[in-house]
Structures are given as structure tokens and as C-alpha cells.
Amino acid sequence: MRQRIRKGILIFSLLMFPITFMLLSPFVIVVSASNGVLNGSAMIFGTLLLFSMVGSRLFCGWLCPGGALQEHITVVNSRHWNSKGKNMSKYMIWAICFFFIVYLWLQNRPLKGNFLYFIEFNLQYFIIYSIVMTLIYLFTIMTGRRGMCHSLCWMAPFMVIGEKLGDFLHIPRFRLKAKAEDCISCGKCTKNCPMGLDVAAMVKEEVKDSYECINCLECVDGCPKKAISFGIYQKQR
């Protein structure tokens, strides 16, 4: 039942994406920053960073329209796409964009806040939207399950930084909890994980954290012995 609700929310988010697209766009942040404006996208990205200090990456698993599109492409390419090398590229992309935006903010201060800056539903808007959606679609077909999340997502690093900041400040946040003694090694958790994590190995070792985990709870709901649970916990040392 919980997964039906999650996927229903994701579908709704995807349907709304033509309207919310520019509010999740780093391109608009760059355009706004070059004109001395702190726009809606920047505010939302900052909010996601703060939210992830407690809520981890629930946005990715439950609300992200790009994630919704990728999960539906799974029927075309369901192979896992997850490794340290594949995951690093999104951080390099993020770093370049982030420091360029900060540079523009400093060059064009004082900044003015305008949540809806540069958002006009015209031909340019839908051309940019179509290019981004095509990029997500083609990249996921070529790579596999949530390939965009692993390698190109410009939003995930904000949430990973939020998670790490929360851990550094010893703030309890949303985490999985494993009971190794209850695991029967059926492998369903690993098979169901849309991010291609080796959840079964994590359960055996009682490793509760992966910054690539999107908190979709597929592993929790698919475990026949309820060896995986979730809650708000501090990081264990």
C-alpha cells in the first residue's frame, strides 16, 4: 500500500513538472544570479539542503519528478547503475555550477528576492523543458535504474551535503535500521532497490547509511521477515 501511495505521488509530481520545471532548474538560478536576483530555484535548493538534515533524501524517493520518469523507464532498462566512479560525476557538475553561481551573486550584490523570476510559459520555456526531459529519458535508457540520479542530478548533492551536515551536528534524521539476525538472505531488498544498492550486504553488516539511498522504502516493504525498518535516529559511531 505504501509503495502505491509513493508511486501515485511521483506520478502526480511528474504530471505537474511542466509547471514546476523552472523552480527546479539550475539554469534559472544562473540567469537570475547574473541579474542580481535570488530566485525560486535557489530558495528551493536551499530548503532541500535544510530539510535533508532531518528528512534525508525523502524528496528523491517520494517527490522528484525526474525520479518518477526514471522509475517508469525501468521497464526498458532495469539494470543497476551504481558505483563510486559513476556517482562522482554529479558532484563535479554541482561544484562547477555552485561556485559559478556564488561568483555571480558576489558580482551582482545586493541581491533582490524574486521567487517567480524568469518564469514565463512561452516557447523558450517548453523548448528547455523538452531538452531536459529528453536528456533524462535517453540517459536513463542508456545507463539503467535511476542513472540520472547517480551521475547527473544537480539536486542530489544539496541533500547529501544536508545529510552530512546533520550528522556532523548530531541531528537525528530519517534512516533505515537493520536486524541482521532476522535476514534470510532472500535478496529481495537488493533486487527491489531502485538505486542499485547492495541492501542485503548492508543488512548483514547492519550498515544503516548510504548517501545514495533515496529513502523510497522499497527494501522495507519488500522484506518478508521485516528485517529492515525506518525512523528518526542519530548516526551511530
C-alpha positions in Angstrom: 0.0 0.0 0.0 2.8 2.4 0.9 4.5 1.9 -2.4 1.3 2.6 -4.3 0.9 5.8 -2.4 4.6 6.7 -3.1 4.3 6.0 -6.8 1.0 7.8 -7.0 2.7 10.9 -5.6 5.6 10.6 -8.0 3.2 10.3 -11.0 1.4 13.5 -9.8 4.7 15.2 -9.4 5.7 14.2 -13.0 2.4 15.5 -14.4 3.0 18.8 -12.6 6.6 19.1 -13.9 5.7 21.2 -16.9 4.6 23.8 -14.4 7.2 23.4 -11.7 10.1 22.8 -14.0 11.7 26.2 -13.8 11.5 26.1 -10.0 13.9 23.1 -10.0 16.3 24.5 -12.7 19.9 25.5 -12.1 19.8 27.3 -15.4 17.3 29.8 -14.0 19.5 30.3 -10.9 22.4 31.3 -13.2 20.2 33.7 -15.2 18.8 35.2 -12.0 22.2 35.5 -10.3 23.6 37.3 -13.3 20.9 39.9 -12.8 21.3 40.2 -9.0 18.2 38.1 -8.2 17.8 35.3 -5.7 15.0 33.3 -7.4 12.7 30.5 -6.5 15.0 27.7 -7.6 17.8 28.9 -5.3 15.3 29.1 -2.5 14.0 25.6 -3.1 17.5 24.1 -3.3 18.4 25.8 -0.1 15.3 24.5 1.5 16.1 20.9 0.3 19.5 21.2 1.9 18.0 22.2 5.3 15.2 19.6 5.0 17.7 16.8 4.3 19.3 17.4 7.7 16.3 15.7 9.2 14.4 14.2 6.2 17.4 12.8 4.4 16.6 12.2 0.7 12.9 11.6 1.0 12.3 14.2 -1.7 14.2 12.0 -4.2 12.2 8.9 -3.4 8.8 10.4 -3.0 8.5 13.8 -4.8 11.1 14.2 -7.5 9.5 14.4 -11.0 12.8 13.4 -12.7 12.9 10.3 -10.4 9.3 9.5 -11.3 10.2 9.5 -15.0 13.2 7.3 -14.4 11.3 4.7 -12.4 8.8 4.4 -15.3 11.7 3.8 -17.8 12.8 0.8 -15.7 10.6 -1.4 -17.9 13.0 -0.5 -20.8 16.3 -0.9 -18.9 16.2 -2.3 -15.4 19.9 -2.9 -14.8 21.6 -1.3 -11.8 23.8 1.7 -12.4 25.8 2.3 -9.2 29.5 2.7 -8.4 31.8 5.2 -6.8 33.0 6.4 -10.2 29.5 6.7 -11.7 28.3 8.6 -8.6 31.2 11.2 -8.6 30.3 13.0 -11.8 27.2 14.7 -10.3 29.4 16.2 -7.6 31.8 17.7 -10.1 28.9 19.1 -12.1 27.4 20.5 -8.9 30.7 22.1 -7.7 31.2 23.9 -11.1 27.6 25.2 -11.1 27.6 26.1 -7.4 30.8 28.1 -7.4 29.9 29.9 -10.6 26.5 30.9 -9.1 28.2 32.1 -5.9 30.6 34.1 -8.1 27.6 35.8 -9.9 25.9 36.5 -6.6 29.0 38.3 -5.3 29.5 40.2 -8.5 25.8 41.4 -8.6 25.1 42.1 -4.9 23.0 43.3 -3.2 20.6 40.6 -4.3 16.9 41.0 -4.7 14.5 38.2 -3.8 12.0 37.2 -6.6 10.5 33.7 -6.3 9.0 33.7 -9.8 11.8 35.5 -11.6 12.3 34.4 -15.3 9.3 32.1 -15.2 7.2 32.7 -18.4 5.3 30.0 -20.1 6.5 30.7 -23.6 8.1 28.8 -26.4 11.6 29.1 -24.9 10.3 27.6 -21.6 8.9 24.5 -23.3 12.0 24.1 -25.6 14.2 24.0 -22.5 11.8 21.6 -20.7 11.7 19.3 -23.7 15.5 19.2 -23.9 15.9 18.4 -20.2 13.2 15.7 -20.3 14.8 14.1 -23.4 18.2 14.2 -21.7 16.7 12.4 -18.6 14.9 9.9 -20.8 17.9 9.0 -23.1 20.4 8.9 -20.3 18.3 6.5 -18.2 17.7 4.2 -21.1 21.4 4.1 -21.8 22.5 3.6 -18.2 19.8 1.9 -16.2 17.8 2.4 -13.0 18.0 6.0 -11.7 21.1 6.6 -13.8 20.4 10.3 -13.9 20.2 10.3 -10.1 23.6 8.7 -9.8 25.6 10.6 -12.4 24.0 13.9 -13.5 21.4 15.1 -10.9 22.1 18.7 -9.9 19.9 18.5 -6.8 21.2 15.3 -5.1 24.4 16.9 -3.8 22.5 19.6 -1.9 20.7 16.8 0.0 23.8 14.7 0.6 25.5 17.8 2.0 22.5 18.3 4.2 22.7 14.7 5.4 26.4 15.1 6.2 25.9 18.4 7.9 23.1 16.9 10.1 25.3 14.0 11.0 28.1 16.4 11.9 25.8 18.4 14.2 24.4 15.1 15.7 20.9 15.9 14.5 18.6 12.8 14.3 17.4 12.2 10.8 15.4 9.7 8.7 17.3 6.4 8.5 16.9 2.8 7.9 17.5 0.3 10.7 18.5 -3.3 10.1 18.3 -6.5 12.1 20.9 -8.9 10.7 19.6 -11.8 12.8 16.2 -11.6 11.0 17.7 -11.7 7.5 17.1 -14.9 5.5 19.3 -13.8 2.6 16.5 -13.8 0.0 18.0 -10.8 -1.8 14.6 -9.1 -2.4 15.8 -5.9 -0.8 18.8 -5.6 -3.2 16.6 -6.6 -6.2 13.9 -4.0 -5.4 16.3 -1.1 -4.7 15.9 1.5 -7.5 19.3 2.9 -6.7 21.1 -0.4 -7.2 22.4 -0.6 -3.6 23.5 -3.9 -2.2 21.0 -3.7 0.6 21.3 -7.3 1.6 25.0 -6.8 2.4 24.2 -3.7 4.3 21.6 -5.6 6.3 24.1 -8.4 7.1 26.7 -5.9 8.3 24.0 -3.7 9.9 25.2 -0.7 7.9 22.3 1.7 8.0 23.6 4.6 5.9 24.3 5.2 2.2 24.2 8.7 0.8 22.9 7.2 -2.4 19.8 5.9 -0.6 16.7 7.8 -1.6 14.5 6.5 1.3 11.9 5.1 -1.0 11.3 2.2 1.5 11.1 -0.4 -1.3 13.5 -2.6 0.8 11.4 -2.2 3.9 8.1 -3.1 2.2 9.6 -6.0 0.3 11.3 -7.7 3.1 9.4 -10.9 4.1 10.9 -11.0 7.6 10.7 -7.3 8.3 14.5 -7.2 8.9 14.6 -3.5 7.8 12.7 -0.7 9.5 13.0 3.1 9.5 12.7 6.0 11.8 14.4 9.2 13.0 17.8 8.2 14.5 21.1 9.8 15.3 24.1 8.4 13.4 25.8 5.7 15.4 29.5 6.0 15.9 
